[in-house]
Amino acid sequence: MLALIGFVLMAVLMVVLIKSWVSPPVAFIGLPLIAAVIAGFGAEEIGGFIGSGMKSMLSTAVLFVFSISYFTLMDEIGLFDPVINFLTKKAGKSRMMIVAAIILTTFVAHLDGSGATTFLIVAPAFLPIIKRLGFRKEALLAIICGPYAVMNIVPWGGPTMRAATVAEVETGDLYSFIMPGVVVLIILAFVNGFLVNLNEVRHGLKPESEAEIAAEEAASESAKRTWKYWFNLALTLVMLAFLFLDTPLPLYSIFMIAYAIALVVNFPQTKTQNKKIKELGQNAMVMTVTLFSVGIFMGVISGTGMVDAMATAIVNVLPAAMAPHMHWFMALFSVPLMMILGTDAFYYALLPIIIGVVAPFGVSAQAVAATFLLTATFGTPVSPSVAAVYVGLGLADITIGDHIKYSLKFVWPMSIITLIASTLLGVIPF
């Protein structure tokens, strides 16, 4: 019954988000609470679930508020304009050159294995550029999904560590084992970018006019003549360097410090600072409310045991004849499963069950872990259960429903192609 309630909850949530029947905060707050009451949990228990979920989202929400405010401020004062003008001039009318630049930048930005850092670096830099090309904002996040999937499973990344722990193998050994599959992922990252570009062309590009571009270039040249521009550039570069360094400072505190410095330097008057804080905060508020709402959702589905029940039920309903190949057939649906279960439940709840099912048939735990890593990684950047995704959504100013509706048609086929290619390469046994 708990699993059934969980599946109905997830199905209704996905439909509501994609169809935009209600705002995301309403869906993430209301639906899980209704599900918890139907499942028979009392007010005291539900309160505990909510408290646990909110704690898990607190640091991400703080990071979100200050990072969005900081980059909005930098964009407002024209920090990114020279970079935009340089890249667009170098690329000329070649959209694929820009797409390739987005992909390569994402590869570098995601070296630390942090999804939030990736979105914080790539989205502010390239959003104005794709607007100039006439791409929709959803296209930028869809392009990022490809290289994000590759770098999401680096040996020091969370998914690989989780999978290695469950499979009881060394993280380095597991990554070496999946390397041929990683090469496939790298190739597909560029294929994905090409397809997104093609999709935008078919939809109809609406690039900026020559007059708008000329005005932006003139403004950027004017901004570069002030000492504040070079100070802001240095401050941003130092801040980004700290994001990659292993410092004792929490990630969100780096943005808090940089934001405070930027406000004082660019707006010395206290009255102006207060005005800017209000203006910049408006951009982050809607998505921050959504983030806290996701905290309630995650707390309820985890605390009630719905996630574990769903993972067990998925395995139990499959025919016994599929048991020797369970890992392979489950991998066909790894993207939606990752979206439903979230990273922790996917690797800590579902993966051990599948390992246990196929072990009597000679399929190693390492092979099962490899199967799930290579295919489910595409689901992470579109999952409503992954907090880092909301950082990207906030920067691009789109909803989770719009992101899923646009990107799922790209990432799920890429996952299946990876499964088939990795099977042919001998990484994933059938």
N, C-alpha and C positions, 0 to 999 in steps of 0.2 A: 504493500500500500504506500509506503514511504517513497519507494522508487517511482511508482506511478504518479504520485503527486509531484515529484521532482521533474519528471519528464513533461507533464502537462504545464508546469510552471515555466520550464525553459522554452517550450513550444510557443506558449502564449507570449512570453517576453520577447522572443525573436520576431514574432509577427507584429507585435505592438511597436517595437523599435523600428522595424523596416518600413512599416506602413505609416509611421508617425501619427498613430491614433491618439497618443498622449505624449507629454514631454518625458524624456528619459528619467528625471528624478522621480516623477510620479510612478512610473513603471517599476523602478528599482526599489522604491519604498513600499508601495502598496501591494504588489503581487506577492513578494516573499512573505509578508506578514499575513496575508490571506491564506497562503499555502501552509504556514506554520500553525495557524488556528485550525484549519481543516485537518492537519496531521495530529491534532490533539494536544499541542503544547500550550501551557499556561502563560500568563503575563510575566511571571517572574523568570521563567525559562527564556522566553523570547527577549526579555530585557537583557539577560546575560549574553545571548547571541548577538544582539545589537551592539552592546558594549565592546565585545571582542572584535567584531567587524570594524567598528569605528577606529579602534586603536591601530588596526592594521593599515588603515588609510591615512592616518594623521600626517605622517612624514611626507607622503606623496602629495597630499593636499597643500601643505605648506610650500613644498617645492614648486607646485603648480602655480600658486598665487604669485610668488616672487619671480619665478622664471618668466611667466607670461608678462608680468608688469615690466620686467627689465627689458625683454626683447621688444615689447611694444614701444617703450621709451626710445630704444636704440633705432627702431625703424622710423619713428616720428622725427627724430633729429637727422635722419639720412645716413646712418652709419653704413648700411648695406648698399647704398646706391652706386658707389664706385665699383664694387665687386660685380653688381648686377650688370652695369654698363660694360665692364671689361669682358665678362663671360658672353654676353649677347653679341658684342662686336666680334669676338674671336670665333664664336660659333656661327655667326652670320644668320642665315635662314635655316640652318641645319638643326632641326628639333632633336634629332638623335644624338647630336653632340651634347646638348644640354641634358638629355636623359642619361647619357653615359656619365656625365659629370655628377649627376645626382647619385647614380649607382656607386661610383667610385668613392664619392664623399661619404656615403653611408657605410661602405666597407671600412673606411678609416675611423669614422665616428663611433662605430660599434665595436671597436677593438677591445674596449673595457668590458664588453658583455652586458652593458646597461642599456636597456631600451629607452629609458627616459633621457639619458645623455644623447643618444642618437637623434631622437626627435628634436631635442633642444638645439642641436648643432645644425642639422640638415634643413628642417622646416623653415626657420626664419630666413636662412640664406637663399633658399630656392623658391619660396612661395611667390615673391614679386617677379621672379624670372618666368615662372610658368604662367603667371597671369599675363605677362607681356607677350608670351607665345600664343595666348588664347586658350590654354588648357583650363579645365575645371580644377578646383582645389582638391577634389577627391582623387584626381589623377596623381598628384604628388605623393600622397600616402600610399597609393597602389604601387607606384614605382619603388618607393622605399621598402615595401614588403619583401621584394626579391632578395636584395642584399642583407636585409634585416634577418631573413630566414637563415642565410648562410652563417652570419656572425653570431646568431643567437645560440648556436651549439658549439662555440669554441670551447676548448677544454676547461677554461676557467669560468665559463658561463653557468648559470643556474640549472638549465635543463640537463646538460651533460653530467654535471655533478649529481643531480637527483637520479638520473638513469643509471649511472655507474654505481651509486650507493645501493640501489635496489637490486641490480644485477650482480653485485659483489665482485666488481672488477675495477682495476685501476682506471682513472679518468683518461690518462694518456694512452693506455692500451685500447680503450674503447674508441677514442678519437682516431687512432691509427687504423683501427679496423674499419671505420666508416669513411676513410679518406676518399676512396673512389666515388662514393655517393656524394661527398662534399663537392667534388669536381663537377658532378652533375648539377648540384644546386647553384654553383657559380655560373655555369652556362645558362641555366634557366633564369637566373637573375637578369641577365641581359635580354633573353627571349621575352621575359615578362615586360621589361621596359619597352621593347619594340612593339609588343601587342597593345600596351596602354597607349602608346603614341598613335598607333593605327586606329584604336578605338576613338581617340579624341578627334582625329582627322575625319572619321566617318560621322561623328556627332556634329561636327561643324565648329571650326576654330573661330574665336572672336578676339584677335590680338588687339593690343593697344594701337592707337593711331600714331602717325609720325609726329604730330604736334605734341601729343602727350609724352612720347619718348623724349623729344627734344627738350621739353620743359623739365623732365626729371633729370636729364643729363646736365642741364644748366644749373639746377638746384644742387646736384651732387658736387659739381665743380666749385660752386660757391661755398658749400659746407666744408670742403677740404682745405679751404684757405684759413679756417679758424683753428686755433690751438685746441679748442674743445673737441674737435673731430678726432685729432690724433690722440688726445687723452682717452676718449671713449673707445677708440680702436685698441689702444694698449690695455685698458681696463678689461675689455672683452676677451682679448687674447690671453691675458693672465688668468682670468676667470675660467676660460675653457681649458687651459693647461692644468689648473687645479682639479678640474673634473676628472682628468685622466690619472693624476697623481694619487698615490695611496696615502692620503692624509687622514689624521684623526678627526677632521672636521666633517660633520654630516653634509651630504650633498646639498640639502636645502639651505644650510647656513652660508654656503659659498655665494649663492644667489642673493641672500638677504644682505650680506656685507657689500657685494657689488652694487646692488640696487640703492643702498643707502649712500654710497660714495657717488654714484651717478646722479642722484637727486641733488646732492649738495653742490656738486661741480656745475651741473647744467642749469640749476635753478637755485641760486644763492638765497633768494628771499623766502622766508618761512611761509608766507601766504601763498606764494606760487607753488611751493613744494606740496602743501596741503591740497591745493587744487589739482595738481598732477596726480597725487596719490588716489584721489577720488576718481579722476578720469581713467587712469590706467587700471585701477581695480575693477572697474565695470567690465572690462574685457575678460577678466579671469573669474568673475563671480558665478556666472551661469554654469561653467564647467566644474567649478569647485563644489557647487551644490550637487552636481551630478556625481562627483567623486565620493562625497560623503554618503550619497544615496547608494552607490555601489558597495560601500562599506557595510551598510545594513544588509544588502542582498547577499554578499559573501558570508557575513556572519551567520545569517539565518540558514542558508543552504549547507554550510559546513557544520554548524552547531547542531542542527536537527539530525544530521546523519544522512541527508538526502543524497549528497554526493557519493558517499560510499555505497549506499543502497542502489543508486543508478549504475555505478560501475559493476557491481555484482550482477545486477539484473541483465545488463547488456550481454554478459558472458553466458548467463544461464538460459537465455531465450534462443541462442544459436543452436542449430542442429548438431548432434553428437558427431556426425560424419565430418564436420568441419574442424573438429578438435585439433588434428595434426597441423592444420593450416590456419588456425585461429588468428595468429599474429598478423598474417598476410591479409586476411579478409578484414580484420579490424582496422588495419592501416589504410584501407580504402576510405574509411570514414574518420580518419584521425583529425582532420581539420575541424569538422563540426563537433567532434568529441572534445577537442581542446577548447573550442569556444564554449561548450557547455560546462565542462568540468573545471577548467582552469589548470594552470601549470602544476600546482601541488597535487591536486586530486588525480590528475592524469598520470603522473609518474609514481606517486606514492600509494594510490588506491587501485587504479586500473592495471598498470604495468605488472605488479606482483601477481595479480590474478591470472593474467595471460601467460606469464612465465610458468606458473604452476600447471596450467592447462596443457601446454605444449611440451613441457619437460619430459613426460613419459615417452614421447615420440622422437626423442633425440635432438630436439631443437634447443640450442644453448640459450642461457639467459642473456649472454652478450649479443646474440643475434636478434633476440626480441627487442632488447634495448636499442640496438642500431635501427631496427625497423621503425620503432616509434619516434626516435630522434629525427631521422631523416624526413619523415612524412609529416609529423605533427608540428614541426617548426614553422611551417607556413601558416598554421592556425593562430600562433601567438600574436602577431601584429594586427589581427582582426577580432581578437577575443574580447567580449565585453567584460570578462572576468580578470583581465590583466590591467593593472593600474597604469602602467607606463603608456598604454595606448591612448589614454585620456589626455596625456601631455601633448601628444601629436594632434589629437582632435582639437584641443584648445588653441594650439598655435595655428592650425589651418582653419579654425572657426567652422567646423562641420560637426554634425551629430554622429553618434555611433551607428545609428540606423543607416544614414547616408553612406558611411564608410563600408559597412558590411554589404549593403546593396551593390556598391560599385566594385569593391575589391574581391569579394568572395568568388566571383566568376573567373577571376584570374588565379587566385592562390590555390583553390581546391584542385583544378586540373593540373597545376604544377606539382602538387603533392602526389597525385596519382602517377604522373609521368616519372617522378623521382622513384616511386615504388617499383614501377616496371623496369626502369633503367638499372636500378640498384640490384634488382633480382637477376637481370641478364648479366650484370658484372660480377655476380657471385657474392655480393655483400649481404643481401637479404635472401635467406633460403625460403623456398615455397613449402 
